[in-house]
Amino acid sequence: MNKEKDSGFGFTLSAGSTSIGYPHIRSVLREPALSAGLKHWDRILSIADFDCQTITHRDLVARLRYSPTGPVPFVIYRPRIDEIVHAKEKCRQLQNASHASMSVGVS
């Protein structure tokens, strides 16, 4: 994708427990993400040859924000619907486990 001066890439990222494994796109808002054909749930595998599997949300946002103007190579993976359903279920399980562990100590 081509980054314009003082501009982002036109998408938002999922953060926290909703991002399992590689970070994924939460919403596509404007250019250049629209022209690139990005969609909700697309996974970002790498940015400029940097593997994004273990990057924190904060570090990924900084890497995107401070990318140089001009072309920035992305490797994107579009998951199958069954992979999305599985990720959503895993997220739900993590959230339920988190809520259960918080309520155990409450009197």
Buried (B, 14 or more C-beta within 10 A) or exposed (E): BEBEEEEBBBBBBBBEBBBBBBBBBBEBEEBBBEEBEBBEBBBBBBBEEEEBEEBEEEEBBEBBEEBEEEEBEBBBBEBEEEBBEEBEEEBEEBEEEEEEEEEEEEE
